[in-house]
Amino acid sequence: MDYSLTSEQRDLRDAVRELVADRLPSDRVLAVMGESGNDRETWDLLADDMGLAGLLLPESVGGAAATHVESGLVLRELGAAVAPLPFLSHTVTAGVLARALPDAPEHCSVAEALTTAAERITAGATTGVGLDASVRAETTGAECRLDGVVEHVIDGPGADLFLLVSCEPTTETYLVDADQPGVRVEPRMTLDQTRRQARLDLTGAVATPVRAVDQPIGGWAGDLLRIALAAESVGATRALLALTVEYLTVREQFGRPIGSFQALQHRCADLAVAVEAAESAVVHAEWAASHDYGDVPVLAPIAAATAVEAFRDTAAEAIQLHGGIGFTWEHAAHLYFKRAKSTELILGGATRARRTAARRAGVLTG
Amino acid sequence: MDLRYTAEDQEFRSEVRQWMADNLVGEFAPLVGVGGPGSEHDHVDLRLEWEKHLGSAGWIGVGWPRSHGGREASLVQQVVFHEEYAAAGGPARLDHISEHLLAPTLIAFGSPEQCQRHLPEIRAGRELWCQGYSEPGAGSDLANISTRAHRDGDQWRINGQKIWTSLAHIADWCFVLARTEDTDSRHQRLSYLLVPMRQEGITIRPIRQLTGTSEFNEVFFDDAVTDVDNVVGEPGEGWRVAMHTLEVERGVSTLDQQLAFRGELDAVIAAARETGAIDDPQIAERIERAWTELVVLRQTALRMLGGPDGRTDRAPLPGPTLKLLWAPWHRRLGELAIDVLHLTGTVADDAPYELSRLQRLYLYTRADTIYGGSDEIQRTIIAGRGLGLPR
């Protein structure tokens, strides 16, 4: 078993890290999130110049045919900066399409629509993701139309395409073009201003159903979202822990760096352990998503639970360990704190994620 | 990055599985599932025979270099061995200290003569060791030891006391950290001695634990002797050598322990079903958490024990990180184990003090966060060496 990154993977990670360090230091994040919450210029650099829009998509649509290991590296770097960019939704949508495209029957309108969508995404079109969408679908012949309201579409404002997953009566996944009469997009301000949401009002909106042969693709979308949020959380947790340790090393009180006090040392050590556990869980989930789909339904929620708790605990401790300045708007700590809590709420909490994993693995039922 | 088992790994797995199926039978059948926490004294004589049996089939020292009689099994293969051993219900081992602590230390620092004298015997399952480190005045602060050894002709003469010595009563040899030099530095005074256990100058006194059983012992050295060549590394180098053993202790050698945990968790779940505790949502949540954390514990061990994977610039410290994951986990499992018993957990199976497996798990796991470097010490190591926080 080899866990090491290849040199190409390190190069990818370093390139994103450099871009983010250059364009998204925390004061810039604060500025962007107070405006649109989406740094379009940096998105274009990431998507087009660096070619990361097509990372997960097949070469047939102009993609790089890379795996969730690669997209995970990008997510970690963006998470580290709490970047106001719609890469999360993008990677989930691309991952869903990458799974559905090979199985879509050739020369049918669905396959064509999915291919067109994939090509647009490769070219940098942005997406918004809405799970738990309670919509009614009406299918007439080859045409599918949706009616209903979707309250929480992540990265929804300004998105070109929406990936919606509804669970009642069965799990169904749809791609919906934003630019059509039947779609009304209402941007919503969010607690975590770096990740905006939109409310969608659908009236006879044209939709393309997305299906894959071997498993309900809606489950796949949910698990990809779990893995992506977990990867992002690990990157954020590592960066925040490093920031906090740095502060503890330089901040002096009572004639010594406060990082020399054992109580604070021990709390940091616990966070360091938690992030390694989270990293391990995410790495295994990403690997499974890239190579062995069968384990994903169990490994994805485990990764989500582990990463979100490590992130939330580190974010809480970061504010505490920074003292008064950790409570200010100007300091970056609240960016992480709000991102961590929003992530936790989007995932439904670590307890429920563990329950999902255990149920799928038959732990209590045997 | 490739997390698949190779064809060689799968073959190795089949080999171990088959051997266990063919051999943990007949005279050894009573050993299935034996010797867990709080039951270290079960079937000791038969387990001593089992060690020789494992040794004669070449299953001891699989991770050692070929030059020292091993198979140079990869980390993954060692994991596979432990998994199949645990899956077959193999009894708790008695050679843990010999094979996983002392042997790697000899391989790293021992003289050719010392390796030649001891490694083949350990491999054969014929020689067992115990560890002479801690003393009443030196637990977390190991450098504070006061057991002394002085040169007397062609021997070392040893006086002092060691404590918490597992398996002392069945061990053939003991590796003893003793004070031999008179220099200024606390660490530079120490030497790593190899001492035969069965001699007049050594007295063993069992320590009764809160489980009622005695896994640990006090060992008294009263003019005990060992040949002058029985020092690993140079006299005065003992601290460096001892630290190596400690690091190994916190690494790969924890794997077989972790793999027994799934069996314990299954027993807890079964008990929870029997008592109906499983219908309590809080118990169910604790079980789900325990199961999730065990999955992640294994994932973390596999990822970190393979060496740095390039995902962080920080010094990865697999030993302390894994101990801080598994020891508190195991202690929480002990708490869950007795909680699912409800009132049954308050009574013993039999006089004088026969406790059930789950009761013993509850009591015994209190030790996990203390021995092998307490949780507090591990946190301090991570804070300093891992995170670089100032002293």
Chai-1 contact restraints between the chains, C-beta under 6 A:
chainA,res_idxA,chainB,res_idxB,connection_type,confidence,min_distance_angstrom,max_distance_angstrom,comment,restraint_id
A,M1,B,L3,contact,1.0,0.0,6.0,A-B,restraint_1
A,M1,B,V76,contact,1.0,0.0,6.0,A-B,restraint_2
A,D2,B,M1,contact,1.0,0.0,6.0,A-B,restraint_3
A,D2,B,D2,contact,1.0,0.0,6.0,A-B,restraint_4
A,Y3,B,M1,contact,1.0,0.0,6.0,A-B,restraint_5
A,Y3,B,R303,contact,1.0,0.0,6.0,A-B,restraint_6
A,Y3,B,G306,contact,1.0,0.0,6.0,A-B,restraint_7
A,Y3,B,D309,contact,1.0,0.0,6.0,A-B,restraint_8
A,S4,B,D309,contact,1.0,0.0,6.0,A-B,restraint_9
A,S4,B,G310,contact,1.0,0.0,6.0,A-B,restraint_10
A,L5,B,G310,contact,1.0,0.0,6.0,A-B,restraint_11
A,V69,B,M1,contact,1.0,0.0,6.0,A-B,restraint_12
A,V245,B,L387,contact,1.0,0.0,6.0,A-B,restraint_13
A,P257,B,P390,contact,1.0,0.0,6.0,A-B,restraint_14
A,G259,B,L389,contact,1.0,0.0,6.0,A-B,restraint_15
A,G259,B,P390,contact,1.0,0.0,6.0,A-B,restraint_16
A,S260,B,P390,contact,1.0,0.0,6.0,A-B,restraint_17
A,Q265,B,A383,contact,1.0,0.0,6.0,A-B,restraint_18
A,Q265,B,L389,contact,1.0,0.0,6.0,A-B,restraint_19
A,H266,B,R379,contact,1.0,0.0,6.0,A-B,restraint_20
A,C268,B,A383,contact,1.0,0.0,6.0,A-B,restraint_21
A,C268,B,L387,contact,1.0,0.0,6.0,A-B,restraint_22
A,A269,B,R379,contact,1.0,0.0,6.0,A-B,restraint_23
A,A269,B,I382,contact,1.0,0.0,6.0,A-B,restraint_24
A,A269,B,A383,contact,1.0,0.0,6.0,A-B,restraint_25
A,A272,B,I382,contact,1.0,0.0,6.0,A-B,restraint_26
A,A272,B,G386,contact,1.0,0.0,6.0,A-B,restraint_27
A,A272,B,L387,contact,1.0,0.0,6.0,A-B,restraint_28
A,V273,B,T321,contact,1.0,0.0,6.0,A-B,restraint_29
A,V273,B,L324,contact,1.0,0.0,6.0,A-B,restraint_30
A,E276,B,T321,contact,1.0,0.0,6.0,A-B,restraint_31
A,A277,B,V296,contact,1.0,0.0,6.0,A-B,restraint_32
A,A277,B,T300,contact,1.0,0.0,6.0,A-B,restraint_33
A,S280,B,Q299,contact,1.0,0.0,6.0,A-B,restraint_34
A,S280,B,T300,contact,1.0,0.0,6.0,A-B,restraint_35
A,S280,B,R303,contact,1.0,0.0,6.0,A-B,restraint_36
A,A281,B,V296,contact,1.0,0.0,6.0,A-B,restraint_37
A,A281,B,Q299,contact,1.0,0.0,6.0,A-B,restraint_38
A,H284,B,Q299,contact,1.0,0.0,6.0,A-B,restraint_39
A,W287,B,L3,contact,1.0,0.0,6.0,A-B,restraint_40
A,I302,B,T292,contact,1.0,0.0,6.0,A-B,restraint_41
A,I302,B,V295,contact,1.0,0.0,6.0,A-B,restraint_42
A,T306,B,V296,contact,1.0,0.0,6.0,A-B,restraint_43
A,R354,B,E288,contact,1.0,0.0,6.0,A-B,restraint_44
A,R354,B,R289,contact,1.0,0.0,6.0,A-B,restraint_45
A,R354,B,T292,contact,1.0,0.0,6.0,A-B,restraint_46
A,R355,B,E288,contact,1.0,0.0,6.0,A-B,restraint_47
A,A358,B,E288,contact,1.0,0.0,6.0,A-B,restraint_48
A,A358,B,W291,contact,1.0,0.0,6.0,A-B,restraint_49
A,V363,B,W291,contact,1.0,0.0,6.0,A-B,restraint_50
